[in-house]
Amino acid sequence: MNKPITNGLYAISTELLDGVKGGAAGISLLRDGKMLGGGSVLYHVGSYHCSDGKWKGEVTSQEHTPTVKVRPFAGHIASMGFAGTYSDEGAEFEATALVGKRSLRLKTVFRLLIAD
């Protein structure tokens, strides 16, 4: 399978790992190696490379609406490298985000809604 990730609109869900409370849901547009999207509080921009069912890249996430300071990403720009897998139905990755002086592990799942 040397087919790239399907260009389109994806529903995304992110959960924090290692017992940290938090997570998010939203949408993301994946198109030709670029990623753009967001949810009710955060937006993200990034880039990726994919081949043979595996993908990797980098993404930056930031608040577009200020939130309560108890949220792990509140007031921070979070940058991360990621690696994961993809299929015709979607993709997923795990990453470690640098959030201020703290590192947070997370898992994000992409479910294809509409293909371009």
Buried (B, 14 or more C-beta within 10 A) or exposed (E): EEEBBBBBBBBBBBBBEEEEEBBBEBBBBBEEBEBBBBBEBBBBBBEBEBEEBBBBBBBBBBBEEEEEEEBBBBEBEBBBBBEBEBEEEBBBBEBEBBBEEEEBBBBBBBEBEEEE
